[in-house]
Amino acid sequence: MSLFSSKIKTDLIDPIVDIQNNRVEFKLPAGTGYYPTLRLANFGSVGGNVAHNRGAGALGLIRRIRLLNGAEELSALNDAGRYITFKHFNNRNSDNQALFTPLYHHLQGYMLNNVLQVQDDLRADHFQAQAGDTDQVKGEKSITVNLMELLPMLQNVPVLDTGMFEDLRIQIEYSTNASEVLNDTSADFTTNAPVLIADEIQDPKLVQALSSQMKSVVWNEIESDLIVLASNDNPNDTELVQSIKTPISGFDNKYVSRLLMTKAFSDSTKDKVGGAGNENRNFGPFNSYAQHKEKINFALNGKNIFVADGLDTPAKKLMLLNDTYGTCNQVPFGHIECAGADEPKDNIVNKIGVPTQRGNKKGDRVGTMDFVGCLIESRVNRLELVYERATPKNNDAQQPIDQLGLGLDLHFFAEVRKQLVVENGRYMIAYV
């Protein structure tokens, strides 16, 4: 039976709380049923005439999103902009270029220009709306958000029965970090008042029939953890190696499917480029920076997942990432420190098939898209990161080599198995 073959009404629901640049909240009316195809319309911001964050697009506004029933959290996504940036990256180049850039106003697809460099295509029609724009233009510069893409529970339940979930709410906390929202932080931004679009089922028997299918529903929730890696400054005349083995505790006693790791600078001012220091380097705080002579492994329940030195080359990391998550929209040299044989600190020599250079130096995208992914597919009692990197010799504050050795925030996102069990009109959510 087609999803829309029965009686259905599309409701436009205004927020019950809307505090600009802080949070917005919606409540679904009790005593009825909705398909889980929830969307937000008129989502975006108004301010300076600049591009959105290149990685997350207008969705960089979202710091955290939660689906709640009363005070109970049913599904959530924390550090949303960072994970959304990766999911946009986890598409084909043609899809990003033709479909998702217009939909979400990010800049992840790429083309080669007439000198065979990866072109930075900042399209003004995808910029943030300005206060003086007409209502039509403001509408065109806002986006529609499919909440099923952010809250995995919605992809797996057949209905949202507000007879069972009597106080069902969507709560979004906005990011206050301009670098996560805009490409140029000299501009300001003020969030719009979005509208929740919900497809109400007007046939009570159908609501009851769909609810009866929810005896047991399983899905992969996206949960996150963070490890702070100290800086590894090296004023010496020999290479300095930094090695750690440390627990990733956020996923203990949970069943984990895929694991994603990203590597951001702890000092976010280092993400800036340009004369005024206001412009993001590529995705800004959502970058994942390539490191020098990096080796990565994970110890699962006391045993290393990978043999020998694990992921010890950029090629191994990139191949495993694509094996784990599927096609990724990697630009040439996006996952390594420099373009070809160029030294990171020197003027660029290789100029063909590389990201557009900044002045006479390497392009902003080089070395900023080194995401790491692997398959766990096991219950985790203890998960540890086994990590090593090196800092080249004579690399200190007076003679930095492309900021190698800076402190890193290592962010982890795991697909964690959860289950909804319904019995006699009551429900329980638990980890599997």
ZAMARGU-4260 file (C-alpha; in steps of 0.2 Angstrom, whole numbers, plus 5000, padded with zeros to 4 digits):
<rodrens>
0) 5000/5000/5000 | 5007/5017/4995 | 5011/5028/5010 | 4999/5042/5004 | 4985/5031/4998
5) 4975/5033/5014 | 4968/5049/5022 | 4981/5061/5026 | 4983/5079/5031 | 4999/5089/5030
10) 5000/5100/5046 | 5010/5116/5048 | 5015/5117/5066 | 5023/5133/5073 | 5036/5132/5087
15) 5031/5132/5105 | 5048/5140/5109 | 5058/5150/5097 | 5073/5159/5104 | 5084/5166/5090
20) 5101/5159/5090 | 5097/5149/5105 | 5084/5135/5102 | 5068/5131/5094 | 5055/5118/5100
25) 5040/5110/5092 | 5026/5099/5100 | 5015/5087/5090 | 4997/5087/5096 | 4992/5072/5107
30) 4979/5059/5102 | 4983/5056/5084 | 4996/5048/5073 | 5009/5055/5061 | 5020/5047/5048
35) 5038/5049/5053 | 5042/5060/5038 | 5044/5076/5048 | 5052/5091/5039 | 5057/5108/5044
40) 5053/5122/5032 | 5060/5140/5032 | 5076/5134/5040 | 5091/5146/5039 | 5097/5163/5045
45) 5098/5181/5040 | 5113/5192/5041 | 5129/5196/5031 | 5130/5191/5012 | 5142/5177/5015
50) 5142/5158/5011 | 5137/5145/5024 | 5149/5133/5032 | 5156/5124/5017 | 5155/5107/5025
55) 5138/5107/5034 | 5129/5121/5024 | 5114/5129/5032 | 5113/5114/5044 | 5128/5120/5053
60) 5116/5130/5063 | 5111/5114/5072 | 5122/5110/5087 | 5110/5097/5094 | 5093/5090/5089
65) 5083/5078/5100 | 5066/5069/5099 | 5058/5069/5116 | 5043/5062/5125 | 5041/5072/5140
70) 5058/5072/5148 | 5063/5056/5140 | 5075/5056/5125 | 5070/5045/5111 | 5083/5049/5098
75) 5096/5063/5097 | 5111/5069/5087 | 5125/5078/5097 | 5138/5089/5088 | 5127/5088/5074
80) 5136/5100/5062 | 5152/5089/5062 | 5143/5073/5058 | 5132/5081/5045 | 5148/5088/5037
85) 5154/5070/5035 | 5137/5063/5029 | 5137/5077/5015 | 5155/5071/5011 | 5148/5053/5011
90) 5140/5056/4994 | 5145/5055/4975 | 5153/5071/4968 | 5139/5072/4955 | 5125/5071/4968
95) 5134/5085/4979 | 5136/5096/4964 | 5119/5094/4956 | 5108/5090/4971 | 5114/5092/4989
100) 5123/5109/4987 | 5107/5117/4981 | 5097/5108/4994 | 5108/5112/5009 | 5119/5126/5003
105) 5136/5117/5007 | 5151/5117/4995 | 5156/5099/4994 | 5155/5094/4976 | 5169/5101/4965
110) 5174/5104/4947 | 5190/5107/4938 | 5193/5124/4931 | 5201/5129/4915 | 5218/5128/4922
115) 5214/5110/4929 | 5213/5115/4947 | 5199/5111/4959 | 5187/5126/4958 | 5180/5135/4973
120) 5163/5139/4967 | 5155/5150/4980 | 5137/5153/4973 | 5129/5168/4979 | 5111/5161/4977
125) 5116/5149/4991 | 5123/5162/5002 | 5114/5167/5019 | 5099/5179/5016 | 5101/5197/5020
130) 5089/5208/5030 | 5085/5218/5014 | 5080/5203/5004 | 5062/5201/4998 | 5052/5188/5006
135) 5054/5177/4990 | 5073/5178/4991 | 5073/5174/5009 | 5062/5159/5006 | 5074/5154/4992
140) 5089/5155/5003 | 5081/5145/5017 | 5081/5126/5016 | 5070/5112/5020 | 5077/5099/5032
145) 5072/5081/5032 | 5072/5076/5050 | 5073/5057/5046 | 5091/5060/5040 | 5096/5067/5058
150) 5086/5056/5069 | 5088/5038/5064 | 5073/5032/5075 | 5062/5040/5062 | 5068/5030/5048
155) 5063/5014/5057 | 5046/5017/5065 | 5031/5016/5054 | 5021/5029/5064 | 5022/5042/5078
160) 5007/5038/5088 | 5004/5053/5100 | 4992/5042/5110 | 5007/5032/5116 | 5019/5046/5115
165) 5008/5059/5123 | 5021/5073/5124 | 5031/5071/5108 | 5043/5086/5105 | 5057/5091/5093
170) 5070/5101/5101 | 5084/5110/5092 | 5099/5119/5100 | 5107/5131/5089 | 5126/5133/5087
175) 5133/5150/5093 | 5150/5147/5085 | 5149/5158/5069 | 5163/5147/5061 | 5151/5132/5061
180) 5137/5142/5053 | 5146/5154/5041 | 5162/5153/5030 | 5166/5171/5035 | 5164/5175/5053
185) 5165/5194/5051 | 5147/5193/5046 | 5132/5191/5058 | 5118/5179/5058 | 5100/5178/5066
190) 5090/5162/5064 | 5073/5161/5055 | 5057/5155/5063 | 5056/5137/5055 | 5040/5128/5053
195) 5037/5109/5056 | 5029/5100/5042 | 5020/5084/5048 | 5009/5071/5039 | 4994/5067/5050
200) 4985/5051/5047 | 4966/5054/5048 | 4961/5036/5049 | 4962/5030/5067 | 4961/5012/5062
205) 4977/5014/5051 | 4986/5022/5066 | 4981/5007/5077 | 4987/4995/5063 | 5004/5004/5061
210) 5006/5005/5080 | 5003/4986/5081 | 5019/4984/5070 | 5030/4992/5083 | 5031/4977/5095
215) 5050/4978/5092 | 5060/4991/5082 | 5079/4991/5081 | 5089/5005/5074 | 5107/5012/5075
220) 5108/5028/5085 | 5122/5040/5082 | 5132/5043/5098 | 5148/5053/5100 | 5164/5054/5111
225) 5179/5065/5112 | 5198/5063/5116 | 5209/5078/5118 | 5227/5075/5111 | 5240/5086/5118
230) 5251/5096/5106 | 5268/5089/5100 | 5278/5105/5097 | 5296/5100/5091 | 5310/5113/5092
235) 5323/5099/5090 | 5333/5094/5075 | 5326/5076/5075 | 5308/5070/5072 | 5297/5069/5087
240) 5285/5054/5089 | 5270/5055/5099 | 5261/5039/5104 | 5246/5036/5115 | 5234/5022/5120
245) 5218/5028/5128 | 5200/5022/5131 | 5186/5028/5121 | 5173/5026/5135 | 5157/5033/5127
250) 5152/5016/5119 | 5156/5004/5133 | 5143/4990/5135 | 5134/4995/5119 | 5133/4986/5102
255) 5143/4996/5089 | 5142/4994/5070 | 5152/5008/5061 | 5164/5020/5069 | 5169/5037/5062
260) 5184/5047/5069 | 5188/5065/5064 | 5203/5076/5069 | 5200/5094/5073 | 5212/5107/5079
265) 5209/5111/5098 | 5213/5129/5095 | 5200/5134/5082 | 5209/5150/5078 | 5220/5139/5068
270) 5206/5135/5056 | 5206/5153/5049 | 5214/5159/5033 | 5214/5175/5024 | 5222/5192/5028
275) 5209/5197/5041 | 5209/5179/5048 | 5190/5178/5047 | 5188/5165/5033 | 5187/5147/5037
280) 5200/5135/5029 | 5188/5123/5020 | 5176/5116/5032 | 5183/5127/5047 | 5180/5118/5064
285) 5173/5103/5055 | 5189/5099/5046 | 5198/5082/5049 | 5217/5086/5047 | 5229/5074/5040
290) 5244/5071/5052 | 5263/5067/5048 | 5267/5048/5048 | 5251/5044/5057 | 5247/5026/5063
295) 5229/5022/5069 | 5223/5006/5077 | 5208/5002/5089 | 5209/4989/5102 | 5192/4980/5105
300) 5190/4971/5121 | 5209/4969/5123 | 5213/4964/5105 | 5219/4976/5091 | 5207/4976/5076
305) 5221/4979/5063 | 5237/4969/5061 | 5254/4977/5063 | 5254/4996/5063 | 5236/4997/5057
310) 5231/5011/5046 | 5248/5018/5043 | 5246/5026/5026 | 5234/5038/5019 | 5229/5025/5005
315) 5224/5012/5019 | 5213/5025/5028 | 5204/5031/5012 | 5201/5013/5006 | 5194/5007/5022
320) 5184/5023/5024 | 5176/5019/5007 | 5174/5001/5011 | 5165/5005/5027 | 5154/5020/5022
325) 5153/5019/5004 | 5157/5032/4991 | 5165/5048/4998 | 5167/5064/4989 | 5186/5066/4992
330) 5195/5080/4983 | 5212/5077/4976 | 5225/5078/4990 | 5211/5081/5003 | 5217/5067/5014
335) 5236/5070/5014 | 5247/5084/5021 | 5253/5091/5004 | 5251/5090/4985 | 5262/5077/4978
340) 5280/5080/4983 | 5278/5098/4989 | 5284/5102/5006 | 5269/5108/5017 | 5278/5124/5021
345) 5285/5128/5004 | 5278/5137/4989 | 5267/5125/4979 | 5275/5117/4963 | 5262/5104/4958
350) 5248/5115/4951 | 5238/5103/4940 | 5224/5093/4947 | 5225/5101/4964 | 5214/5112/4975
355) 5215/5130/4970 | 5230/5137/4978 | 5230/5151/4991 | 5243/5164/4984 | 5259/5153/4981
360) 5254/5140/4995 | 5244/5125/4994 | 5225/5126/4993 | 5213/5126/5008 | 5206/5109/5005
365) 5223/5100/5005 | 5224/5089/5021 | 5208/5095/5028 | 5197/5080/5024 | 5206/5065/5032
370) 5191/5056/5039 | 5194/5038/5047 | 5181/5025/5047 | 5180/5006/5051 | 5168/4993/5055
375) 5166/4986/5073 | 5150/4976/5072 | 5152/4969/5090 | 5147/4972/5108 | 5160/4984/5116
380) 5166/4980/5133 | 5181/4991/5131 | 5187/5001/5116 | 5204/5009/5115 | 5212/5021/5102
385) 5230/5016/5098 | 5237/5032/5090 | 5254/5038/5084 | 5260/5053/5074 | 5276/5063/5071
390) 5281/5081/5071 | 5295/5086/5059 | 5311/5092/5066 | 5313/5111/5070 | 5294/5113/5071
395) 5290/5126/5084 | 5280/5142/5085 | 5294/5152/5077 | 5295/5140/5062 | 5279/5131/5060
400) 5277/5118/5047 | 5259/5119/5042 | 5253/5118/5060 | 5259/5100/5061 | 5260/5094/5079
405) 5246/5106/5086 | 5234/5099/5099 | 5219/5089/5092 | 5201/5086/5097 | 5198/5068/5091
410) 5179/5066/5088 | 5171/5049/5087 | 5154/5045/5081 | 5147/5027/5083 | 5132/5018/5076
415) 5125/5011/5093 | 5111/4998/5092 | 5095/5003/5101 | 5078/4995/5102 | 5060/5001/5105
420) 5049/4988/5113 | 5030/4991/5114 | 5018/4980/5124 | 5000/4984/5130 | 5001/5002/5124
425) 5017/5005/5134 | 5034/5007/5127 | 5052/5005/5133 | 5068/5010/5124 | 5085/5002/5128
430) 5102/4997/5121 | 5103/4980/5113
</rodrens>
